[in-house]
Every structure is written in structure tokens, then in C-alpha cells.
Amino acid sequence: MADRSPRPADSYRDFGIDPELVAAPALPDEDESLRLDELTGVPAYLGGAAPAPEVKPGSGVAVLDDEPEPEHEPEHEPEAEELAEDEAEAESTAPKPSSLPKPRPRRGRTRASGRSRAQEHRRRGAASTAARTGGTVAALAIVAASVWALGWMPLPQFQAEAVPVSVTPEPGEQLRVCPGPLQQLGVSSDASEITAVGSPTVASAATGGDPETTELGGTGQGSGPSVLALPGMADGEITQLTAAQTVIATGGNASGFSATACMQPTSSQWLLAGDTTVGHTLVIDVVNPGNVEARVNFNTYDESGPVSPSIPETVIAPGERQEISLAGIAPDAASLAIQVTSTGAEVASFLHETITSTLDPVGSDIVGPSALPSTEQVLPGLYVYERAEDDETASTTVGTSVRLANPNDSVTSASLELYGEDGSQTAQIDLELQPNVVIDYPITSLASGNYSVRVDADQPVTISGRVAPMEADEFGWLPSSPTLSDDVMVAVPSGPSATLSLTNFTDEARTVTIDGDEVTLEPNATHRVDAAGEIELVDADGLYAAVSYAAGGRIASFPVQPGNADAEPIQVTR
């Protein structure tokens, strides 16, 4: 058996073999793979037997197929004699082929770099991960820098705005409801019975035809409310209709003069007038001029807040009215405001108030709705009676006062401003209105005369004004006015010294035509003109107007209403 003990590695150098190639441990005879992790730092071959080394003739050096030949720098070209001597010497010293050691077969080994394949894979994986991480960090840095740069760099602005379009709807039939006679409690032996007092005088003004008048719910001529009707369009043109009434209450238990605008039925209204203290009676009157029943609900407020329980829900049949005394709903209330809402048919609502001192009647009034809650409210041409003292706690049963209702659930800041006819501001009172509370504020700092009142608030409010001589033998309420449309017809029923007040609370001077005469109104100014019959206003859009009466111990006022509210242009955004 041949000796298989390993030869010293250095002895292979004599044959031109790298000692490292033979320093690797021998593989077993069986073909099995050698684990790389067991050959750390040692050249290794994988798989089966390694190819036999190729022995170059004449060199005595065995070179593996996989090992590249060493590169040599070019040397001096030997002479022919030198070559011959070298060949002879090589032949004498070269061993016989049979004496050369037989190379041992190697299985699948290749030259290694000192690392195992697993270590190389981990090294490359770590390098790849580091490269990806570095790339991600660099990308994030670029994005952050771009965002920062865009934040400072002005970019082109592109904005598309929706353009509002003014659309005028085609109105349906116009209706105006007049309240009829004064409704008074305590005239008969039954204190809860409501009695009609006085006969109304109704005036109307219309374009496009004559209105048709129908009486509702009365027992005879002039004993109930009346309804004026006019088509909304005539010959392709929008029609206008306004109406108003006056009532003189006379008799043993009643006195006073009232002037009231006939109202277009709506689904929401606010009434601010009257009280239920001793000597005062107050009746709410709701009229349904429609063809279906109206389901009506009420919210009542006084100087303490919401009144609960309020007026019960009521259902009013078509063409009927419902009258309710407020004495049992809000007894001893000094300042009242009532919100009326309806579903089904739209309704018109009014308050009837009478006052007696001991057994003597000292005035009456029929009051229509104020303008709906808004951050701006206006009382054009309110007459102020001078008082002896400037005292905001003075009585509001005499002189001039303003009633303010805050229907919001939070405190509202309001500014009460008064202006003379020339537009100069004569007073400003800053108020904090408590939530859901009604107050009466007396005007005590001005000389007697006509003023226009504006209330600016940070939340919607509603107001009305009350005028009474210092002798307290008459009184009259003025509900706040809505803004007017471009062209308006004003109906003025008969009464003592009727006057039209037209107020400009816009920021620029306005030229308005009143019955053919042009009038220029400066900002905050009021123009007053004697009124009777019909008055035509042209270019009055955005202004406010009221008609007032004051002579012979008779006081009354009403706000001018738009001629055709259903035909007012509306803004539509598409």
C-alpha cells in the first residue's frame, strides 16, 4: 500500500507548485462536498475531483487549468549559444517522467479569496442595504429641500371662481292680508271674549290690474280680515301690490288710532309689541288665507327669557283666523316678542293692544310683523319725545323707546344709533343683549323731532319702536322695515298728517324718484314728504321707508313693504 502521508508543502516548490495549493487538507476518497466555513483562510475546491495539473513540457511546472499563468515582464532575448547551453543543462538535470510524483486528484476546488461564500453574500447584502439606505436618505433630503424651496418660492396662482347669476323667478298670485277691526278683550260681560272694535279703511296700490278683495271670518261688512289678490304676472310683466289700513277705535271702552301694513303671508314672522301688565290687553291674531289648513307654532319671549309653556300649537282651517289672548300665556310680561311659524299654508299674524287707565281707555294699536332677524335693523322716521332727564332706567310707557329681541343662545353685542334727517349721528348706545331676552330701551338724550334708528349687531336681532306722548293718552308702534326693491308702490290710507320717510343707510348718495320728483339722499339721511293715496318710488333698491301719522292726539306708523317680494331677484351660483 502506497504511503499517503503528506509531503511537506515546501518540497513542492522544487516542482514549481505553489505550496498554498497543497496546504489544503485532503478530501476523503468519497465524492462529497467540502464546507466552505471549515476552510477559512485556505484555498478550497468544491464539488468532485479537481482537474489534474497540466505539466508544461520542459518547465517541470504543473499548472492548474483554472490558475492563470503568471505575468512576466519582458526580459532580454537570449543569444543562440545561450539557448543551446540551457537546453543541454535542462536535459541532464530534468527528472524522468516516471520519477515525477503523481498528482493527487482534487475535487472541484477553485481559488478562494480568503472569504467563504456565505461571508461574501452577507458582505454584499450589507453593502446593498447600505446603498439603498443611502439612496433613500438622499431622496428624502431632496424632497425636503424641494418642499422648503417651494414654500419660499412664489408659485403661479390659478383660481376659478363661481360666478353668481341674478335670476328673477316668475311670481305666483300675490296676496295681501289686512287685519280688519281692532280685536279687544273685556268689552262684554265675559272678560275672555274678544270683540271687534272700529271699522277699517283700506287703501291699495297696484300695477298690472285691480286687486280682488275677499273678507274672511267676519260676521258682516268690515268685521273681519280682508284679503287682496292679484296675479303675479300681467301681459308678460311683473305686477306690484301693496295695501294698508287705518282704524279709529271709539266707544266707551276703547280709543286710539292704528295704521297697519297689509302683509304677504309667510311661514315665519316676528311680532314685537305690547305687554300684559295691569291695564293692558294683548291679542295675537293669525289669519290663514290659503286653500289648505295651516299648522301654526309659537315661541314666546319676554324680559326674563323664553316663556314656557308657550302658546299651544294650533291648526287653522282655510279662510279662517285664530285669536288668542296672551294674558294667560305670559302674565305680567313687560316686554314681549313672539315668533310665529307655520307649515301647510302660509299665514299672516298681527298683535292687537289696548290700554286702559283705571276705567278710561288711553290708546290702542294693531301691529304687524317686524323684519326678520338680521344683523342690521332700521326704523325710518321714528318720532322722539324729549324727556326732562337723560335716564336709561326711565319708564317706557311714555316717550320713545326701542324694543330689541335677541333670539340667539349667546350674548349679542349691539349698537343703537340715531341719525338726524341730514344724516348726522346724534346718539349711539352700545348694548349687551342677553340670550333669548327682550328689552325696551328708552331714548332720553335727544330733543323732540324725527330721527331714523339703525341697530348693528354681531348676531341677528329684531326690533320695533314705540312712541307715546309724555301725557300717555295715546301710543303707536313702528315695526322695523324691510329693504325696498327697485320700484315700489306705496298705499297710504286716510289719517291725520300722513308722512312718508325714506332713509338711505347705504355708503353712498342715492337719487330716488318720488312721484316723478328726483330727490338726492346722502348716506344716513332721511327725506320726508307728505303722503296720501298712492306714491310711486323709483330706484329705491336697498333703502328703507315708513308711513307715520301724528296729529290731533292720534299716533300710528307702519313700514313700507316691497311691491312683489316673490319677484325679487335671487343670486344663483353655478
Secondary structure by P-SEA (a helix, b strand, c coil): ccccccccccccccccccccccccccccccbbbbbccccccccccccccccccccccccccccccccccccccccccccaaaaaaaaaaaaaccccccccccccccccccccccccaaaaaaaaaaaaaaaaaaaaaaaaaaaaaaaaaaaacccbbbbbbbbbbbbbccccbbbbbbbcccccccccccccbbbbcbbbbbbbbbccbbbbbbbccccccccbbbbbbbbcccccbbbbbbbcbbbbbbcccccbbbbbccccccccbbbbbbbbcccbbbbbbbbbcccbbbbbbbbbbcccccccccccbbbbcccbbbbbbcccccccccbbbbbbbbccccbbbbbbbbbbccccccccccccccccccccccccbbbbbbbccccccccccccbbbbbbbcccbbbbbbbbbbcccccccbbbbbbbcccbbbbbbbccccbbbbbbbbbbccbbbbbbbbbccccccccccccccccccbbbbbbccccbbbbbbbbcccbbbbbbcccbbbbbcccbbbbbbbccbbbbcccccbbbbbbbbccccccbbbbbbccccccbbbbcc
